[in-house]
Amino acid sequence: MKTVVEAFYGYYDEFPYDILEVKFIFTLGGSYDVFISYHANDDKKNTSLDGRELFKYEHQVYELFKTKIDTEEKFNVAIYKIKKDGTYSSLYEWESEKANENLIDYANVFHHWANDRMMSMIFEFEKDNGLVPTQYDNDGDLEYLSSWDRGIFTFHINDKNELEYKIVLTKDGVERVLEMPLKDYFIKGILEHYHSTNTELSNIWKPWNTMVLKSPHNDIPSDKKDEFVSYILE
């Protein structure tokens, strides 16, 4: 797994860590989540993974999981601890109870990831298509302004197990629908969240096929999830 470690090491080089921990949690259904944390001066911090540059390296770990699942070497937790000098250790474990706990924790905060990724994709798409207003600052440098104040993102999984979605943005009280393609990794993330909450977590999660995310154009307050996130069965 040296290639995988090198990819994560290079991608997160900007973080001031002593140890970077990359943890994969797999389910028997074949889905997985990746948890990133870094330790610096005895302080542990979590960060998010955008899935674009690193997806193909994640897939290598997934392929290893599949080849081992029916053997005595099976695992559903893979942990890579990478030091700042590039050296690393790897650990593969079978932790059914722990994996389920992590799956629940991730599902409960999935809306943060979805909101963050949508904001990033919208800015990238509108910037590339000249839809973001700009101005020059006092130093003569180009500055990008906000093109929306809040948004409503609706994700619906249809009978064909396909994702349908609608993006409505509001600026100064005026609504508009943004016709933007979603990244493959994001579609995969929504579908995996749908399947895990409706199968492995069905005993604690109400059935749903539509997720409505009201974005305040910044992070969703942890204590106000119900105001911004709705799961509906249609």
C-alpha positions in Angstrom: 0.0 0.0 0.0 3.0 2.3 -0.4 1.3 4.1 -3.3 -1.8 4.8 -1.3 0.3 6.1 1.6 2.4 8.3 -0.7 -0.8 9.8 -2.1 -2.3 10.7 1.3 1.1 11.9 2.5 1.5 14.3 -0.4 -2.1 15.5 -0.3 -2.1 16.4 3.4 1.5 17.8 3.5 0.2 21.3 4.3 -1.1 20.2 7.7 1.2 20.6 10.7 1.0 17.1 11.9 3.4 14.7 13.7 1.2 11.7 12.7 -1.5 11.6 10.0 -4.0 8.8 10.5 -6.1 7.6 7.6 -8.8 5.1 8.7 -11.1 3.1 6.3 -14.3 1.6 7.7 -15.9 -1.0 5.4 -19.3 -2.6 5.5 -20.3 -6.1 4.3 -22.4 -4.4 1.6 -19.2 -3.1 0.1 -19.5 0.6 1.0 -16.8 2.4 3.0 -16.0 5.6 4.7 -12.6 7.3 5.2 -11.8 9.2 8.4 -8.8 11.6 8.5 -7.2 12.9 11.6 -3.8 14.4 12.4 -2.0 14.7 15.6 0.3 17.6 16.5 1.7 18.3 19.9 -0.7 15.8 21.5 -3.6 17.6 19.9 -5.9 15.6 17.7 -7.8 17.3 14.9 -10.1 15.9 12.2 -10.3 17.0 8.6 -12.4 16.2 5.6 -11.6 14.4 2.4 -12.9 15.8 -0.9 -12.5 12.6 -2.8 -11.3 14.0 -6.1 -7.6 13.4 -6.3 -7.5 10.5 -3.8 -10.5 8.4 -5.0 -8.4 6.1 -7.2 -6.1 5.4 -4.2 -9.0 4.8 -1.9 -10.2 2.2 -4.5 -7.0 0.3 -4.1 -7.7 -0.3 -0.4 -11.3 -1.2 -1.3 -10.0 -3.8 -3.8 -7.7 -5.3 -1.1 -10.8 -5.5 1.2 -12.7 -7.4 -1.4 -9.9 -9.9 -2.0 -9.6 -10.7 1.7 -13.2 -10.7 2.8 -13.7 -14.5 2.4 -10.3 -15.4 3.9 -8.8 -15.7 7.3 -7.1 -12.4 6.7 -10.5 -10.5 6.3 -10.7 -7.0 7.7 -13.2 -4.2 7.8 -11.0 -1.6 9.3 -7.7 -0.4 7.7 -5.6 2.1 9.5 -2.5 3.9 8.1 -0.4 6.1 10.4 1.9 8.3 8.5 4.7 10.3 10.1 5.9 13.6 8.9 9.1 12.0 7.5 7.0 9.7 5.3 7.5 6.5 7.2 4.3 4.7 8.1 2.6 1.7 9.7 -0.5 -0.1 8.6 -3.0 -2.2 10.5 -5.9 -4.3 9.2 -8.5 -5.5 11.7 -12.0 -7.1 11.9 -14.1 -4.9 14.2 -17.8 -5.5 13.7 -19.0 -3.6 16.7 -16.5 -0.7 16.2 -17.2 -0.5 12.5 -20.9 -0.1 13.2 -20.3 2.6 15.8 -18.2 4.5 13.3 -20.8 4.1 10.6 -23.4 5.6 12.9 -21.1 8.5 13.8 -20.4 9.2 10.2 -24.0 9.0 9.1 -25.0 11.5 11.8 -22.5 14.1 10.4 -22.8 13.3 6.7 -24.7 16.5 6.1 -21.6 18.5 7.0 -19.6 16.7 4.3 -22.4 17.1 1.7 -22.8 20.8 2.5 -19.1 21.5 2.3 -18.7 19.6 -1.0 -21.7 21.3 -2.6 -20.3 24.8 -1.7 -17.0 23.8 -3.2 -18.5 22.4 -6.4 -20.8 25.4 -6.9 -17.9 27.8 -6.6 -15.7 25.8 -8.9 -18.5 25.4 -11.5 -19.6 29.1 -11.4 -16.0 30.3 -11.5 -15.2 28.2 -14.5 -18.4 29.5 -16.2 -18.0 33.2 -15.4 -21.0 33.2 -13.0 -19.1 34.5 -9.9 -19.1 38.3 -9.5 -15.7 39.8 -9.1 -14.0 43.0 -8.1 -10.5 44.3 -7.6 -9.3 45.0 -4.1 -7.2 47.9 -2.9 -4.0 46.1 -4.1 -5.4 45.6 -7.6 -5.9 41.9 -7.1 -9.0 40.1 -8.4 -11.4 39.2 -5.7 -14.3 36.7 -6.0 -17.6 37.7 -4.4 -20.4 35.5 -3.2 -23.0 34.6 -5.9 -25.5 33.3 -3.4 -26.6 33.8 0.2 -28.3 30.4 0.9 -29.3 27.4 -1.1 -31.6 24.4 -1.0 -30.1 21.1 -2.3 -32.6 18.3 -2.9 -31.3 14.7 -3.5 -33.7 12.0 -4.5 -32.9 8.3 -5.1 -35.5 7.0 -7.6 -36.8 3.5 -8.2 -33.8 2.7 -10.5 -31.4 3.5 -7.7 -30.3 6.6 -9.5 -29.7 10.0 -8.0 -31.9 12.9 -9.1 -31.2 16.4 -7.7 -32.1 20.1 -7.8 -30.0 23.0 -6.7 -31.8 26.3 -5.9 -29.7 29.3 -4.9 -30.9 32.6 -3.4 -29.2 35.9 -3.6 -30.8 39.1 -2.2 -34.2 37.3 -2.1 -34.0 36.2 -5.7 -34.1 32.5 -6.4 -32.4 30.7 -9.3 -32.0 27.0 -10.3 -28.4 26.1 -11.0 -27.9 23.4 -13.7 -24.7 21.9 -12.5 -23.3 18.4 -12.9 -22.3 16.6 -9.7 -18.9 15.0 -9.3 -18.8 11.2 -9.5 -17.4 10.9 -6.0 -20.2 13.0 -4.6 -22.9 11.0 -6.3 -21.3 7.9 -4.9 -21.2 9.4 -1.4 -24.9 10.2 -1.5 -25.9 6.7 -2.7 -23.7 5.0 -0.1 -25.2 7.2 2.6 -28.7 6.2 1.4 -27.9 2.5 1.3 -26.1 2.4 4.7 -28.8 4.2 6.5 -31.6 2.1 4.9 -29.8 -1.2 5.5 -27.1 -1.5 8.1 -28.6 1.3 10.2 -32.3 0.7 9.5 -32.9 -0.2 13.1 -32.1 3.4 14.2 -32.7 5.4 11.0 -36.1 6.1 9.5 -36.5 5.0 5.8 -35.9 7.8 3.3 -35.3 8.4 -0.3 -35.1 12.2 -0.4 -32.6 14.3 1.5 -33.2 18.1 1.6 -30.2 20.2 2.7 -30.7 23.9 3.4 -27.3 25.5 3.1 -26.6 28.7 5.0 -23.6 29.2 2.8 -21.3 28.2 5.7 -21.1 25.3 8.0 -24.3 24.0 9.5 -24.5 24.5 13.3 -24.2 21.1 15.0 -27.0 21.9 17.4 -29.4 23.0 14.6 -29.3 20.0 12.3 -33.1 19.6 12.2 -33.5 23.1 10.9 -31.2 22.5 7.9 -31.5 18.8 7.1 -34.6 16.7 6.3 -34.9 13.0 5.4 -38.2 12.2 3.6 -39.7 9.0 2.2 -41.6 9.8 -1.0 
